[in-house]
Amino acid sequence: MNRIKVIVEKHPEGYVAYPLGLKGVVIAEGDTYDEALADVESAIRFHIETFGNEALETESPVLESYVIESKIAV
């Protein structure tokens, strides 16, 4: 079983989620974090069912991510 990393972003309008390590575009959204996560998990399953294991990247996706605030004032 492959584990797929998912990025979830909070926006003023709600949440957006997208996986790393899949070929093609898979984006999901929801009013809450949980809704966006459930939507992206459903979309990932559909994507793999449709395109098979060829939809999985052969190389590992990014293993670490960092979110920082820059010291530059705008």
N, CA, C and O atoms as a Maestro MAE file, in Angstrom:
{
 s_m_m2io_version
 :::
 2.0.0
}

f_m_ct {
 s_m_title
 :::
 protein
 m_atom[296] {
  # First column is atom index #
  i_m_mmod_type
  r_m_x_coord
  r_m_y_coord
  r_m_z_coord
  i_m_residue_number
  s_m_chain_name
  s_m_pdb_residue_name
  s_m_pdb_atom_name
  i_m_atomic_number
  :::
  1 25 0.844 -1.179 0.000 1 A "MET " " N  " 7
  2 3 0.000 0.000 0.000 1 A "MET " " CA " 6
  3 2 0.886 1.237 0.000 1 A "MET " " C  " 6
  4 15 1.807 1.356 0.808 1 A "MET " " O  " 8
  5 25 0.601 2.143 -0.904 2 A "ASN " " N  " 7
  6 3 1.341 3.404 -0.967 2 A "ASN " " CA " 6
  7 2 0.648 4.456 -0.114 2 A "ASN " " C  " 6
  8 15 -0.579 4.541 -0.081 2 A "ASN " " O  " 8
  9 25 1.443 5.243 0.565 3 A "ARG " " N  " 7
  10 3 0.916 6.393 1.302 3 A "ARG " " CA " 6
  11 2 1.153 7.614 0.425 3 A "ARG " " C  " 6
  12 15 2.235 7.781 -0.139 3 A "ARG " " O  " 8
  13 25 0.163 8.445 0.315 4 A "ILE " " N  " 7
  14 3 0.258 9.642 -0.521 4 A "ILE " " CA " 6
  15 2 0.202 10.856 0.384 4 A "ILE " " C  " 6
  16 15 -0.705 10.996 1.204 4 A "ILE " " O  " 8
  17 25 1.174 11.724 0.226 5 A "LYS " " N  " 7
  18 3 1.201 12.962 1.009 5 A "LYS " " CA " 6
  19 2 0.216 13.952 0.392 5 A "LYS " " C  " 6
  20 15 0.091 14.050 -0.828 5 A "LYS " " O  " 8
  21 25 -0.480 14.685 1.264 6 A "VAL " " N  " 7
  22 3 -1.488 15.646 0.824 6 A "VAL " " CA " 6
  23 2 -1.187 16.994 1.453 6 A "VAL " " C  " 6
  24 15 -0.891 17.082 2.645 6 A "VAL " " O  " 8
  25 25 -1.262 18.034 0.653 7 A "ILE " " N  " 7
  26 3 -1.150 19.413 1.134 7 A "ILE " " CA " 6
  27 2 -2.571 19.950 1.315 7 A "ILE " " C  " 6
  28 15 -3.406 19.826 0.419 7 A "ILE " " O  " 8
  29 25 -2.839 20.542 2.467 8 A "VAL " " N  " 7
  30 3 -4.131 21.186 2.716 8 A "VAL " " CA " 6
  31 2 -3.840 22.648 3.033 8 A "VAL " " C  " 6
  32 15 -3.077 22.960 3.947 8 A "VAL " " O  " 8
  33 25 -4.460 23.534 2.264 9 A "GLU " " N  " 7
  34 3 -4.262 24.972 2.458 9 A "GLU " " CA " 6
  35 2 -5.564 25.610 2.933 9 A "GLU " " C  " 6
  36 15 -6.646 25.283 2.444 9 A "GLU " " O  " 8
  37 25 -5.442 26.522 3.887 10 A "LYS " " N  " 7
  38 3 -6.611 27.276 4.343 10 A "LYS " " CA " 6
  39 2 -6.639 28.598 3.583 10 A "LYS " " C  " 6
  40 15 -5.655 29.337 3.554 10 A "LYS " " O  " 8
  41 25 -7.769 28.877 2.978 11 A "HIS " " N  " 7
  42 3 -7.989 30.113 2.235 11 A "HIS " " CA " 6
  43 2 -9.195 30.836 2.847 11 A "HIS " " C  " 6
  44 15 -9.963 30.222 3.587 11 A "HIS " " O  " 8
  45 25 -9.370 32.105 2.558 12 A "PRO " " N  " 7
  46 3 -10.523 32.820 3.117 12 A "PRO " " CA " 6
  47 2 -11.862 32.175 2.750 12 A "PRO " " C  " 6
  48 15 -12.824 32.273 3.512 12 A "PRO " " O  " 8
  49 25 -11.929 31.514 1.585 13 A "GLU " " N  " 7
  50 3 -13.178 30.915 1.123 13 A "GLU " " CA " 6
  51 2 -13.371 29.485 1.611 13 A "GLU " " C  " 6
  52 15 -14.453 28.923 1.437 13 A "GLU " " O  " 8
  53 25 -12.348 28.879 2.221 14 A "GLY " " N  " 7
  54 3 -12.441 27.483 2.650 14 A "GLY " " CA " 6
  55 2 -11.078 26.814 2.552 14 A "GLY " " C  " 6
  56 15 -10.045 27.469 2.687 14 A "GLY " " O  " 8
  57 25 -11.081 25.518 2.319 15 A "TYR " " N  " 7
  58 3 -9.850 24.745 2.272 15 A "TYR " " CA " 6
  59 2 -9.662 24.118 0.898 15 A "TYR " " C  " 6
  60 15 -10.629 23.736 0.239 15 A "TYR " " O  " 8
  61 25 -8.407 24.018 0.476 16 A "VAL " " N  " 7
  62 3 -8.031 23.371 -0.778 16 A "VAL " " CA " 6
  63 2 -7.025 22.286 -0.431 16 A "VAL " " C  " 6
  64 15 -6.136 22.498 0.393 16 A "VAL " " O  " 8
  65 25 -7.164 21.124 -1.060 17 A "ALA " " N  " 7
  66 3 -6.249 20.011 -0.792 17 A "ALA " " CA " 6
  67 2 -5.789 19.404 -2.112 17 A "ALA " " C  " 6
  68 15 -6.558 19.312 -3.069 17 A "ALA " " O  " 8
  69 25 -4.523 18.992 -2.152 18 A "TYR " " N  " 7
  70 3 -4.009 18.329 -3.342 18 A "TYR " " CA " 6
  71 2 -2.881 17.375 -2.946 18 A "TYR " " C  " 6
  72 15 -2.117 17.657 -2.022 18 A "TYR " " O  " 8
  73 25 -2.784 16.241 -3.654 19 A "PRO " " N  " 7
  74 3 -1.784 15.242 -3.316 19 A "PRO " " CA " 6
  75 2 -0.453 15.515 -4.007 19 A "PRO " " C  " 6
  76 15 -0.394 16.179 -5.042 19 A "PRO " " O  " 8
  77 25 0.603 14.990 -3.414 20 A "LEU " " N  " 7
  78 3 1.917 14.969 -4.040 20 A "LEU " " CA " 6
  79 2 2.158 13.550 -4.543 20 A "LEU " " C  " 6
  80 15 1.717 12.584 -3.919 20 A "LEU " " O  " 8
  81 25 2.845 13.425 -5.651 21 A "GLY " " N  " 7
  82 3 3.224 12.101 -6.114 21 A "GLY " " CA " 6
  83 2 2.246 11.442 -7.055 21 A "GLY " " C  " 6
  84 15 2.338 10.236 -7.284 21 A "GLY " " O  " 8
  85 25 1.305 12.198 -7.612 22 A "LEU " " N  " 7
  86 3 0.404 11.658 -8.626 22 A "LEU " " CA " 6
  87 2 0.637 12.387 -9.934 22 A "LEU " " C  " 6
  88 15 0.851 13.599 -9.947 22 A "LEU " " O  " 8
  89 25 0.596 11.651 -11.033 23 A "LYS " " N  " 7
  90 3 0.657 12.271 -12.349 23 A "LYS " " CA " 6
  91 2 -0.741 12.794 -12.666 23 A "LYS " " C  " 6
  92 15 -1.733 12.109 -12.419 23 A "LYS " " O  " 8
  93 25 -0.817 13.974 -13.199 24 A "GLY " " N  " 7
  94 3 -2.109 14.572 -13.487 24 A "GLY " " CA " 6
  95 2 -2.493 15.541 -12.385 24 A "GLY " " C  " 6
  96 15 -1.754 15.734 -11.419 24 A "GLY " " O  " 8
  97 25 -3.639 16.136 -12.541 25 A "VAL " " N  " 7
  98 3 -4.082 17.147 -11.593 25 A "VAL " " CA " 6
  99 2 -5.231 16.602 -10.752 25 A "VAL " " C  " 6
  100 15 -6.244 16.144 -11.283 25 A "VAL " " O  " 8
  101 25 -5.062 16.657 -9.454 26 A "VAL " " N  " 7
  102 3 -6.112 16.261 -8.517 26 A "VAL " " CA " 6
  103 2 -6.185 17.360 -7.469 26 A "VAL " " C  " 6
  104 15 -5.236 17.576 -6.715 26 A "VAL " " O  " 8
  105 25 -7.314 18.052 -7.428 27 A "ILE " " N  " 7
  106 3 -7.509 19.133 -6.463 27 A "ILE " " CA " 6
  107 2 -8.884 18.948 -5.837 27 A "ILE " " C  " 6
  108 15 -9.843 18.580 -6.517 27 A "ILE " " O  " 8
  109 25 -8.971 19.206 -4.548 28 A "ALA " " N  " 7
  110 3 -10.241 19.088 -3.845 28 A "ALA " " CA " 6
  111 2 -10.449 20.322 -2.986 28 A "ALA " " C  " 6
  112 15 -9.513 21.077 -2.722 28 A "ALA " " O  " 8
  113 25 -11.688 20.516 -2.555 29 A "GLU " " N  " 7
  114 3 -11.977 21.665 -1.707 29 A "GLU " " CA " 6
  115 2 -13.073 21.321 -0.720 29 A "GLU " " C  " 6
  116 15 -13.778 20.322 -0.865 29 A "GLU " " O  " 8
  117 25 -13.200 22.168 0.285 30 A "GLY " " N  " 7
  118 3 -14.257 21.991 1.264 30 A "GLY " " CA " 6
  119 2 -14.366 23.214 2.150 30 A "GLY " " C  " 6
  120 15 -13.445 24.029 2.219 30 A "GLY " " O  " 8
  121 25 -15.491 23.338 2.825 31 A "ASP " " N  " 7
  122 3 -15.678 24.449 3.752 31 A "ASP " " CA " 6
  123 2 -14.845 24.252 5.012 31 A "ASP " " C  " 6
  124 15 -14.503 25.219 5.693 31 A "ASP " " O  " 8
  125 25 -14.514 22.976 5.327 32 A "THR " " N  " 7
  126 3 -13.709 22.669 6.503 32 A "THR " " CA " 6
  127 2 -12.508 21.831 6.073 32 A "THR " " C  " 6
  128 15 -12.466 21.297 4.965 32 A "THR " " O  " 8
  129 25 -11.529 21.730 6.979 33 A "TYR " " N  " 7
  130 3 -10.358 20.888 6.751 33 A "TYR " " CA " 6
  131 2 -10.790 19.450 6.462 33 A "TYR " " C  " 6
  132 15 -10.320 18.835 5.505 33 A "TYR " " O  " 8
  133 25 -11.684 18.923 7.291 34 A "ASP " " N  " 7
  134 3 -12.137 17.540 7.143 34 A "ASP " " CA " 6
  135 2 -12.855 17.306 5.821 34 A "ASP " " C  " 6
  136 15 -12.683 16.257 5.201 34 A "ASP " " O  " 8
  137 25 -13.662 18.276 5.382 35 A "GLU " " N  " 7
  138 3 -14.351 18.145 4.095 35 A "GLU " " CA " 6
  139 2 -13.351 18.108 2.941 35 A "GLU " " C  " 6
  140 15 -13.479 17.289 2.030 35 A "GLU " " O  " 8
  141 25 -12.368 18.985 2.982 36 A "ALA " " N  " 7
  142 3 -11.361 19.020 1.922 36 A "ALA " " CA " 6
  143 2 -10.551 17.728 1.902 36 A "ALA " " C  " 6
  144 15 -10.253 17.200 0.831 36 A "ALA " " O  " 8
  145 25 -10.198 17.220 3.066 37 A "LEU " " N  " 7
  146 3 -9.437 15.979 3.155 37 A "LEU " " CA " 6
  147 2 -10.253 14.797 2.627 37 A "LEU " " C  " 6
  148 15 -9.731 13.974 1.875 37 A "LEU " " O  " 8
  149 25 -11.510 14.707 3.009 38 A "ALA " " N  " 7
  150 3 -12.374 13.627 2.515 38 A "ALA " " CA " 6
  151 2 -12.539 13.719 1.002 38 A "ALA " " C  " 6
  152 15 -12.532 12.701 0.310 38 A "ALA " " O  " 8
  153 25 -12.688 14.940 0.489 39 A "ASP " " N  " 7
  154 3 -12.861 15.155 -0.948 39 A "ASP " " CA " 6
  155 2 -11.603 14.744 -1.712 39 A "ASP " " C  " 6
  156 15 -11.703 14.102 -2.758 39 A "ASP " " O  " 8
  157 25 -10.418 15.105 -1.206 40 A "VAL " " N  " 7
  158 3 -9.188 14.757 -1.917 40 A "VAL " " CA " 6
  159 2 -8.941 13.252 -1.837 40 A "VAL " " C  " 6
  160 15 -8.447 12.670 -2.803 40 A "VAL " " O  " 8
  161 25 -9.265 12.609 -0.727 41 A "GLU " " N  " 7
  162 3 -9.082 11.164 -0.633 41 A "GLU " " CA " 6
  163 2 -9.974 10.443 -1.635 41 A "GLU " " C  " 6
  164 15 -9.551 9.470 -2.259 41 A "GLU " " O  " 8
  165 25 -11.198 10.913 -1.789 42 A "SER " " N  " 7
  166 3 -12.111 10.351 -2.785 42 A "SER " " CA " 6
  167 2 -11.565 10.575 -4.203 42 A "SER " " C  " 6
  168 15 -11.608 9.674 -5.041 42 A "SER " " O  " 8
  169 25 -11.059 11.772 -4.458 43 A "ALA " " N  " 7
  170 3 -10.508 12.095 -5.778 43 A "ALA " " CA " 6
  171 2 -9.266 11.256 -6.091 43 A "ALA " " C  " 6
  172 15 -9.074 10.832 -7.230 43 A "ALA " " O  " 8
  173 25 -8.433 11.019 -5.090 44 A "ILE " " N  " 7
  174 3 -7.240 10.188 -5.285 44 A "ILE " " CA " 6
  175 2 -7.656 8.762 -5.647 44 A "ILE " " C  " 6
  176 15 -7.122 8.180 -6.592 44 A "ILE " " O  " 8
  177 25 -8.607 8.197 -4.899 45 A "ARG " " N  " 7
  178 3 -9.079 6.841 -5.203 45 A "ARG " " CA " 6
  179 2 -9.615 6.762 -6.630 45 A "ARG " " C  " 6
  180 15 -9.285 5.834 -7.368 45 A "ARG " " O  " 8
  181 25 -10.437 7.731 -7.020 46 A "PHE " " N  " 7
  182 3 -10.999 7.754 -8.371 46 A "PHE " " CA " 6
  183 2 -9.888 7.857 -9.413 46 A "PHE " " C  " 6
  184 15 -9.922 7.155 -10.424 46 A "PHE " " O  " 8
  185 25 -8.916 8.716 -9.178 47 A "HIS " " N  " 7
  186 3 -7.814 8.923 -10.120 47 A "HIS " " CA " 6
  187 2 -7.032 7.622 -10.332 47 A "HIS " " C  " 6
  188 15 -6.714 7.264 -11.466 47 A "HIS " " O  " 8
  189 25 -6.729 6.926 -9.251 48 A "ILE " " N  " 7
  190 3 -5.969 5.673 -9.361 48 A "ILE " " CA " 6
  191 2 -6.823 4.569 -9.983 48 A "ILE " " C  " 6
  192 15 -6.319 3.770 -10.772 48 A "ILE " " O  " 8
  193 25 -8.118 4.516 -9.636 49 A "GLU " " N  " 7
  194 3 -9.005 3.531 -10.270 49 A "GLU " " CA " 6
  195 2 -9.105 3.772 -11.771 49 A "GLU " " C  " 6
  196 15 -9.179 2.823 -12.551 49 A "GLU " " O  " 8
  197 25 -9.107 5.033 -12.174 50 A "THR " " N  " 7
  198 3 -9.242 5.383 -13.585 50 A "THR " " CA " 6
  199 2 -7.957 5.141 -14.368 50 A "THR " " C  " 6
  200 15 -7.994 4.578 -15.462 50 A "THR " " O  " 8
  201 25 -6.824 5.560 -13.817 51 A "PHE " " N  " 7
  202 3 -5.563 5.507 -14.560 51 A "PHE " " CA " 6
  203 2 -4.619 4.397 -14.109 51 A "PHE " " C  " 6
  204 15 -3.573 4.190 -14.724 51 A "PHE " " O  " 8
  205 25 -4.972 3.688 -13.054 52 A "GLY " " N  " 7
  206 3 -4.145 2.584 -12.579 52 A "GLY " " CA " 6
  207 2 -2.891 3.071 -11.876 52 A "GLY " " C  " 6
  208 15 -2.733 4.261 -11.606 52 A "GLY " " O  " 8
  209 25 -2.009 2.137 -11.587 53 A "ASN " " N  " 7
  210 3 -0.774 2.469 -10.873 53 A "ASN " " CA " 6
  211 2 0.156 3.360 -11.682 53 A "ASN " " C  " 6
  212 15 1.099 3.933 -11.138 53 A "ASN " " O  " 8
  213 25 -0.106 3.477 -12.979 54 A "GLU " " N  " 7
  214 3 0.692 4.395 -13.796 54 A "GLU " " CA " 6
  215 2 0.500 5.844 -13.357 54 A "GLU " " C  " 6
  216 15 1.313 6.706 -13.688 54 A "GLU " " O  " 8
  217 25 -0.572 6.115 -12.614 55 A "ALA " " N  " 7
  218 3 -0.829 7.473 -12.114 55 A "ALA " " CA " 6
  219 2 0.114 7.843 -10.978 55 A "ALA " " C  " 6
  220 15 0.265 9.022 -10.656 55 A "ALA " " O  " 8
  221 25 0.750 6.843 -10.369 56 A "LEU " " N  " 7
  222 3 1.681 7.108 -9.272 56 A "LEU " " CA " 6
  223 2 3.044 7.483 -9.822 56 A "LEU " " C  " 6
  224 15 3.536 6.854 -10.759 56 A "LEU " " O  " 8
  225 25 3.653 8.502 -9.243 57 A "GLU " " N  " 7
  226 3 5.004 8.889 -9.626 57 A "GLU " " CA " 6
  227 2 5.957 7.764 -9.262 57 A "GLU " " C  " 6
  228 15 5.779 7.099 -8.241 57 A "GLU " " O  " 8
  229 25 6.967 7.548 -10.095 58 A "THR " " N  " 7
  230 3 7.932 6.491 -9.805 58 A "THR " " CA " 6
  231 2 8.935 6.927 -8.751 58 A "THR " " C  " 6
  232 15 9.464 6.093 -8.016 58 A "THR " " O  " 8
  233 25 9.200 8.217 -8.670 59 A "GLU " " N  " 7
  234 3 10.104 8.736 -7.648 59 A "GLU " " CA " 6
  235 2 9.287 9.246 -6.473 59 A "GLU " " C  " 6
  236 15 8.151 9.689 -6.639 59 A "GLU " " O  " 8
  237 25 9.864 9.182 -5.303 60 A "SER " " N  " 7
  238 3 9.179 9.675 -4.111 60 A "SER " " CA " 6
  239 2 8.949 11.173 -4.220 60 A "SER " " C  " 6
  240 15 9.822 11.903 -4.687 60 A "SER " " O  " 8
  241 25 7.773 11.640 -3.789 61 A "PRO " " N  " 7
  242 3 7.539 13.082 -3.776 61 A "PRO " " CA " 6
  243 2 8.360 13.745 -2.671 61 A "PRO " " C  " 6
  244 15 9.090 13.080 -1.937 61 A "PRO " " O  " 8
  245 25 8.230 15.026 -2.571 62 A "VAL " " N  " 7
  246 3 8.920 15.785 -1.536 62 A "VAL " " CA " 6
  247 2 8.640 15.144 -0.179 62 A "VAL " " C  " 6
  248 15 7.492 14.840 0.144 62 A "VAL " " O  " 8
  249 25 9.683 14.944 0.605 63 A "LEU " " N  " 7
  250 3 9.502 14.302 1.904 63 A "LEU " " CA " 6
  251 2 9.326 15.287 3.035 63 A "LEU " " C  " 6
  252 15 8.737 14.957 4.065 63 A "LEU " " O  " 8
  253 25 9.830 16.491 2.855 64 A "GLU " " N  " 7
  254 3 9.703 17.505 3.890 64 A "GLU " " CA " 6
  255 2 9.277 18.820 3.259 64 A "GLU " " C  " 6
  256 15 9.684 19.155 2.147 64 A "GLU " " O  " 8
  257 25 8.461 19.551 3.982 65 A "SER " " N  " 7
  258 3 8.041 20.875 3.540 65 A "SER " " CA " 6
  259 2 8.169 21.820 4.719 65 A "SER " " C  " 6
  260 15 8.026 21.416 5.873 65 A "SER " " O  " 8
  261 25 8.435 23.063 4.423 66 A "TYR " " N  " 7
  262 3 8.557 24.069 5.465 66 A "TYR " " CA " 6
  263 2 7.731 25.277 5.064 66 A "TYR " " C  " 6
  264 15 7.766 25.704 3.910 66 A "TYR " " O  " 8
  265 25 7.005 25.817 5.990 67 A "VAL " " N  " 7
  266 3 6.267 27.062 5.780 67 A "VAL " " CA " 6
  267 2 6.831 28.048 6.787 67 A "VAL " " C  " 6
  268 15 6.813 27.809 7.994 67 A "VAL " " O  " 8
  269 25 7.326 29.148 6.272 68 A "ILE " " N  " 7
  270 3 7.923 30.153 7.145 68 A "ILE " " CA " 6
  271 2 7.386 31.526 6.769 68 A "ILE " " C  " 6
  272 15 6.835 31.709 5.683 68 A "ILE " " O  " 8
  273 25 7.546 32.468 7.653 69 A "GLU " " N  " 7
  274 3 7.263 33.860 7.337 69 A "GLU " " CA " 6
  275 2 8.591 34.519 7.049 69 A "GLU " " C  " 6
  276 15 9.553 34.376 7.805 69 A "GLU " " O  " 8
  277 25 8.632 35.244 5.943 70 A "SER " " N  " 7
  278 3 9.877 35.936 5.632 70 A "SER " " CA " 6
  279 2 10.013 37.146 6.545 70 A "SER " " C  " 6
  280 15 9.027 37.644 7.089 70 A "SER " " O  " 8
  281 25 11.225 37.605 6.703 71 A "LYS " " N  " 7
  282 3 11.477 38.781 7.546 71 A "LYS " " CA " 6
  283 2 11.296 40.062 6.746 71 A "LYS " " C  " 6
  284 15 11.494 41.156 7.275 71 A "LYS " " O  " 8
  285 25 10.930 39.940 5.502 72 A "ILE " " N  " 7
  286 3 10.747 41.106 4.642 72 A "ILE " " CA " 6
  287 2 9.346 41.678 4.884 72 A "ILE " " C  " 6
  288 15 8.343 40.984 4.717 72 A "ILE " " O  " 8
  289 25 9.297 42.925 5.272 73 A "ALA " " N  " 7
  290 3 8.009 43.586 5.462 73 A "ALA " " CA " 6
  291 2 7.563 44.162 4.129 73 A "ALA " " C  " 6
  292 15 8.352 44.766 3.402 73 A "ALA " " O  " 8
  293 25 6.311 43.971 3.826 74 A "VAL " " N  " 7
  294 3 5.779 44.463 2.558 74 A "VAL " " CA " 6
  295 2 4.765 45.545 2.816 74 A "VAL " " C  " 6
  296 15 4.195 46.095 1.874 74 A "VAL " " O  " 8
  :::
 }
 m_bond[295] {
  # First column is bond index #
  i_m_from
  i_m_to
  i_m_order
  :::
  1 1 2 1
  2 2 3 1
  3 3 4 2
  4 3 5 1
  5 5 6 1
  6 6 7 1
  7 7 8 2
  8 7 9 1
  9 9 10 1
  10 10 11 1
  11 11 12 2
  12 11 13 1
  13 13 14 1
  14 14 15 1
  15 15 16 2
  16 15 17 1
  17 17 18 1
  18 18 19 1
  19 19 20 2
  20 19 21 1
  21 21 22 1
  22 22 23 1
  23 23 24 2
  24 23 25 1
  25 25 26 1
  26 26 27 1
  27 27 28 2
  28 27 29 1
  29 29 30 1
  30 30 31 1
  31 31 32 2
  32 31 33 1
  33 33 34 1
  34 34 35 1
  35 35 36 2
  36 35 37 1
  37 37 38 1
  38 38 39 1
  39 39 40 2
  40 39 41 1
  41 41 42 1
  42 42 43 1
  43 43 44 2
  44 43 45 1
  45 45 46 1
  46 46 47 1
  47 47 48 2
  48 47 49 1
  49 49 50 1
  50 50 51 1
  51 51 52 2
  52 51 53 1
  53 53 54 1
  54 54 55 1
  55 55 56 2
  56 55 57 1
  57 57 58 1
  58 58 59 1
  59 59 60 2
  60 59 61 1
  61 61 62 1
  62 62 63 1
  63 63 64 2
  64 63 65 1
  65 65 66 1
  66 66 67 1
  67 67 68 2
  68 67 69 1
  69 69 70 1
  70 70 71 1
  71 71 72 2
  72 71 73 1
  73 73 74 1
  74 74 75 1
  75 75 76 2
  76 75 77 1
  77 77 78 1
  78 78 79 1
  79 79 80 2
  80 79 81 1
  81 81 82 1
  82 82 83 1
  83 83 84 2
  84 83 85 1
  85 85 86 1
  86 86 87 1
  87 87 88 2
  88 87 89 1
  89 89 90 1
  90 90 91 1
  91 91 92 2
  92 91 93 1
  93 93 94 1
  94 94 95 1
  95 95 96 2
  96 95 97 1
  97 97 98 1
  98 98 99 1
  99 99 100 2
  100 99 101 1
  101 101 102 1
  102 102 103 1
  103 103 104 2
  104 103 105 1
  105 105 106 1
  106 106 107 1
  107 107 108 2
  108 107 109 1
  109 109 110 1
  110 110 111 1
  111 111 112 2
  112 111 113 1
  113 113 114 1
  114 114 115 1
  115 115 116 2
  116 115 117 1
  117 117 118 1
  118 118 119 1
  119 119 120 2
  120 119 121 1
  121 121 122 1
  122 122 123 1
  123 123 124 2
  124 123 125 1
  125 125 126 1
  126 126 127 1
  127 127 128 2
  128 127 129 1
  129 129 130 1
  130 130 131 1
  131 131 132 2
  132 131 133 1
  133 133 134 1
  134 134 135 1
  135 135 136 2
  136 135 137 1
  137 137 138 1
  138 138 139 1
  139 139 140 2
  140 139 141 1
  141 141 142 1
  142 142 143 1
  143 143 144 2
  144 143 145 1
  145 145 146 1
  146 146 147 1
  147 147 148 2
  148 147 149 1
  149 149 150 1
  150 150 151 1
  151 151 152 2
  152 151 153 1
  153 153 154 1
  154 154 155 1
  155 155 156 2
  156 155 157 1
  157 157 158 1
  158 158 159 1
  159 159 160 2
  160 159 161 1
  161 161 162 1
  162 162 163 1
  163 163 164 2
  164 163 165 1
  165 165 166 1
  166 166 167 1
  167 167 168 2
  168 167 169 1
  169 169 170 1
  170 170 171 1
  171 171 172 2
  172 171 173 1
  173 173 174 1
  174 174 175 1
  175 175 176 2
  176 175 177 1
  177 177 178 1
  178 178 179 1
  179 179 180 2
  180 179 181 1
  181 181 182 1
  182 182 183 1
  183 183 184 2
  184 183 185 1
  185 185 186 1
  186 186 187 1
  187 187 188 2
  188 187 189 1
  189 189 190 1
  190 190 191 1
  191 191 192 2
  192 191 193 1
  193 193 194 1
  194 194 195 1
  195 195 196 2
  196 195 197 1
  197 197 198 1
  198 198 199 1
  199 199 200 2
  200 199 201 1
  201 201 202 1
  202 202 203 1
  203 203 204 2
  204 203 205 1
  205 205 206 1
  206 206 207 1
  207 207 208 2
  208 207 209 1
  209 209 210 1
  210 210 211 1
  211 211 212 2
  212 211 213 1
  213 213 214 1
  214 214 215 1
  215 215 216 2
  216 215 217 1
  217 217 218 1
  218 218 219 1
  219 219 220 2
  220 219 221 1
  221 221 222 1
  222 222 223 1
  223 223 224 2
  224 223 225 1
  225 225 226 1
  226 226 227 1
  227 227 228 2
  228 227 229 1
  229 229 230 1
  230 230 231 1
  231 231 232 2
  232 231 233 1
  233 233 234 1
  234 234 235 1
  235 235 236 2
  236 235 237 1
  237 237 238 1
  238 238 239 1
  239 239 240 2
  240 239 241 1
  241 241 242 1
  242 242 243 1
  243 243 244 2
  244 243 245 1
  245 245 246 1
  246 246 247 1
  247 247 248 2
  248 247 249 1
  249 249 250 1
  250 250 251 1
  251 251 252 2
  252 251 253 1
  253 253 254 1
  254 254 255 1
  255 255 256 2
  256 255 257 1
  257 257 258 1
  258 258 259 1
  259 259 260 2
  260 259 261 1
  261 261 262 1
  262 262 263 1
  263 263 264 2
  264 263 265 1
  265 265 266 1
  266 266 267 1
  267 267 268 2
  268 267 269 1
  269 269 270 1
  270 270 271 1
  271 271 272 2
  272 271 273 1
  273 273 274 1
  274 274 275 1
  275 275 276 2
  276 275 277 1
  277 277 278 1
  278 278 279 1
  279 279 280 2
  280 279 281 1
  281 281 282 1
  282 282 283 1
  283 283 284 2
  284 283 285 1
  285 285 286 1
  286 286 287 1
  287 287 288 2
  288 287 289 1
  289 289 290 1
  290 290 291 1
  291 291 292 2
  292 291 293 1
  293 293 294 1
  294 294 295 1
  295 295 296 2
  :::
 }
}
